[in-house]
């Protein structure tokens, strides 16, 4: 589930297959070393698609209606009915990336009456046939949507993908949701956009440093809803994760490897 450094592979000469219980195996397993030693590395795609999509929706709803802030105030004895909520029906949401999580999230958003715009590097004929989404270029997405939700994989091509220029391009007062990976976002640029009002609110489940420091600026903002990288964690997703993880090993030794990363 976490790091598998080269020293472990060197110390395990009989190692044939690694089943990484997650998606981003390349961040935690030394892939070049695995290749050099002819070790097959598999991952567990799709195990949390629905779970993370539902968490993204939970963050969006919490942000749209200021749920955590109002909860804190009410428990402190303050009866505050002055904060207007954001009605989602009729708004536009832009999904940056369109893997399994984003595809499920798009369905949930469409069911709420949101217009769903999508940017992805790969627009297949099958994807184009989807009636509840519209594929656009990235600049159009940033400029036209009321909500931006991030769904990219974390790799060398996506680190810092959402930077100050991206936030500047976004529609003023946009809402920003990130249940993907922190490394995809320039955190200082996000903080600045929230301070300036370019981004009106955010729902964040992932951080550059985890556990996050209590002094992190996002934690002191009333217009930010934060959770401790928990979007993937439900009993159903965990069961699916280990079912796939074990199946990877069984299928490898049956001569029919699946979910091979390297």
C-alpha positions in Angstrom: 0.0 0.0 0.0 3.0 2.3 0.5 6.7 2.4 -0.4 8.5 -0.6 -1.8 12.1 0.6 -2.2 14.7 -1.0 -4.3 16.5 -2.3 -1.2 13.6 -4.6 -0.5 13.7 -5.9 -4.1 17.4 -6.5 -3.8 16.9 -8.4 -0.6 14.1 -10.6 -2.1 15.7 -12.4 -5.1 12.7 -14.7 -5.5 10.2 -11.8 -5.9 8.2 -12.2 -9.1 5.1 -10.0 -8.7 4.1 -6.9 -6.7 0.4 -6.2 -6.3 0.1 -2.5 -5.3 -3.1 -1.9 -3.3 -3.9 1.4 -4.9 -3.7 3.1 -8.3 -0.5 5.2 -8.3 2.0 2.4 -8.1 4.8 4.4 -9.8 4.9 6.8 -6.8 5.5 4.1 -4.3 7.2 1.2 -6.1 10.7 1.6 -7.7 9.5 0.8 -11.2 12.9 0.9 -13.0 14.3 -1.5 -10.4 11.3 -3.8 -10.9 11.9 -3.7 -14.7 15.6 -4.5 -14.2 14.7 -7.5 -12.0 11.9 -8.7 -14.3 9.3 -8.1 -11.5 5.8 -7.6 -12.7 4.0 -4.7 -10.9 0.2 -4.5 -10.9 -2.2 -2.0 -9.4 -5.9 -2.0 -8.5 -7.7 0.4 -10.9 -11.3 1.3 -10.3 -11.6 0.1 -6.7 -12.7 3.5 -5.4 -14.3 5.1 -8.4 -17.7 5.4 -6.8 -16.4 6.1 -3.3 -14.2 9.0 -4.3 -16.9 10.4 -6.6 -19.3 10.4 -3.7 -16.7 12.1 -1.5 -16.2 14.8 -4.2 -19.9 15.4 -4.2 -19.9 15.5 -0.4 -17.2 18.2 -0.5 -19.1 20.1 -3.2 -22.4 20.1 -1.2 -20.6 21.1 2.0 -18.9 24.0 0.3 -22.0 25.1 -1.6 -24.0 25.4 1.6 -21.2 26.3 4.1 -22.1 23.2 6.2 -19.0 23.0 8.3 -18.9 26.7 9.1 -22.6 26.9 10.0 -22.2 23.7 12.1 -19.3 25.2 14.1 -21.2 28.5 14.6 -24.4 26.8 15.7 -22.6 24.6 18.3 -20.9 27.8 19.6 -24.4 29.4 20.2 -24.6 31.5 17.1 -27.8 31.5 15.0 -26.5 32.7 11.7 -29.0 32.7 8.8 -27.1 35.3 6.8 -24.9 33.1 4.7 -26.5 32.4 1.3 -26.2 29.0 -0.1 -25.2 28.1 -3.7 -27.9 26.2 -5.6 -26.2 23.6 -7.8 -29.0 23.0 -10.3 -28.3 24.9 -13.5 -24.6 25.6 -12.6 -21.7 24.4 -14.8 -19.1 22.1 -13.4 -15.8 21.4 -15.2 -14.0 18.1 -14.7 -10.2 18.2 -15.4 -9.4 14.6 -16.3 -11.9 11.9 -17.1 -10.9 8.5 -15.6 -13.3 6.2 -13.7 -13.8 8.6 -10.8 -14.6 11.6 -12.9 -16.9 9.5 -15.1 -18.9 8.5 -12.0 -18.8 12.0 -10.6 -20.2 13.3 -13.9 -23.2 11.0 -13.6 -23.8 12.2 -10.0 -23.5 15.9 -11.1 -25.8 15.4 -14.1 -28.4 13.9 -11.8 -28.4 17.1 -9.7 -29.0 19.2 -12.7 -25.5 20.5 -13.2 -24.2 21.0 -16.8 -20.9 18.9 -17.0 -18.0 20.1 -19.1 -14.9 17.9 -19.4 -11.3 18.4 -20.4 -9.2 15.3 -21.1 -6.3 14.4 -23.3 -8.1 11.4 -24.7 -11.5 12.0 -26.2 -12.6 8.6 -27.6 -15.7 7.9 -29.8 -17.3 6.2 -26.8 -16.7 9.2 -24.6 -18.1 11.5 -27.2 -21.3 9.5 -27.3 -22.0 10.4 -23.6 -25.1 12.6 -23.5 -24.5 14.1 -20.0 -21.1 15.6 -20.7 -19.6 18.1 -23.1 -15.9 17.9 -24.0 -14.1 21.3 -24.3 -10.6 22.7 -24.3 -9.0 23.5 -21.0 -9.2 27.3 -21.3 -12.9 27.2 -22.3 -13.6 25.0 -19.3 -11.8 27.3 -16.8 -13.6 30.4 -18.3 -17.1 29.0 -18.4 -17.7 26.8 -15.4 -18.8 27.7 -11.9 -17.0 24.8 -10.3 -13.7 23.1 -11.2 -13.1 19.5 -10.0 -9.7 17.9 -10.4 -9.4 14.3 -11.5 -6.0 13.9 -13.0 -3.4 11.2 -12.2 -0.3 12.4 -10.4 2.9 12.1 -12.5 5.7 14.1 -13.8 3.5 15.6 -16.5 0.8 16.8 -14.1 2.8 18.2 -11.1 1.8 21.8 -10.7 -0.7 21.5 -13.5 -3.2 23.9 -11.8 -1.0 26.9 -11.3 -1.4 30.6 -10.8 -2.2 31.1 -14.5 -4.9 28.5 -14.3 -6.6 30.1 -11.3 -6.3 33.5 -13.1 -8.1 32.0 -16.1 -11.0 30.6 -14.1 -14.3 32.4 -13.9 -14.3 34.9 -10.9 -15.8 33.3 -7.8 -15.3 29.7 -8.9 -15.5 26.8 -6.5 -12.5 24.4 -6.6 -12.6 20.7 -5.6 -9.6 18.4 -5.3 -10.0 14.7 -4.5 -7.2 13.7 -6.8 -3.6 14.5 -5.7 -2.1 17.6 -4.0 0.9 17.6 -6.3 -1.3 18.5 -9.2 -2.0 21.9 -7.7 0.3 24.8 -6.8 -0.9 25.1 -3.2 0.4 28.7 -2.8 -1.5 29.7 -5.9 -4.7 28.2 -4.5 -4.2 30.0 -1.2 -3.6 33.3 -3.1 -6.7 32.7 -5.3 -8.9 32.1 -2.2 -7.5 35.2 -0.5 -8.1 37.3 -3.6 -11.6 35.9 -4.1 -10.7 34.6 -7.6 -11.8 31.3 -6.1 -14.7 31.8 -3.7 -14.5 28.4 -1.9 -12.7 25.1 -2.1 -13.2 21.5 -1.0 -9.8 19.7 -0.4 -9.1 16.1 0.5 -5.4 16.0 -0.4 -2.3 17.9 0.7 1.4 18.2 -0.2 2.4 17.2 3.3 0.3 14.5 5.0 -0.6 14.6 7.8 -1.2 18.3 7.2 0.3 20.8 9.6 -2.2 22.6 12.0 -0.7 25.9 10.7 -1.5 25.2 7.1 -3.3 28.3 5.7 -6.2 26.4 4.2 -7.2 25.2 7.6 -7.9 28.7 8.9 -10.2 29.7 6.0 -14.0 29.5 6.6 -14.5 29.2 2.8 -12.5 25.9 2.7 -13.8 22.5 3.6 -11.0 20.0 4.3 -10.8 16.3 4.9 -7.8 14.1 5.7 -7.3 12.3 2.4 -10.2 10.0 3.2 -12.1 10.0 -0.1 -11.2 6.4 -0.9 -12.1 4.9 2.5 -15.3 3.0 2.7 -15.8 -0.7 3.6 -17.0 -1.4 0.1 -14.0 0.2 -1.6 -11.6 -1.5 0.8 -13.2 -4.9 0.0 -12.9 -4.2 -3.7 -9.3 -3.1 -3.3 -8.2 -6.3 -1.7 -10.3 -8.5 -4.0 -8.5 -6.9 -7.0 -5.1 -7.0 -5.2 -5.4 -10.8 -4.5 -6.8 -11.5 -8.0 -3.7 -9.8 -9.5 -1.5 -12.4 -7.8 -3.7 -15.3 -8.6 -4.0 -14.3 -12.3 -0.2 -13.7 -12.5 0.6 -17.3 -11.4 -2.2 -18.6 -13.6 -0.3 -17.1 -16.6 -2.9 -14.5 -17.3 -1.6 -11.3 -15.6 -4.0 -8.3 -15.2 -3.7 -4.7 -14.3 0.0 -4.7 -15.2 1.7 -1.3 -14.6 5.2 -2.6 -15.5 
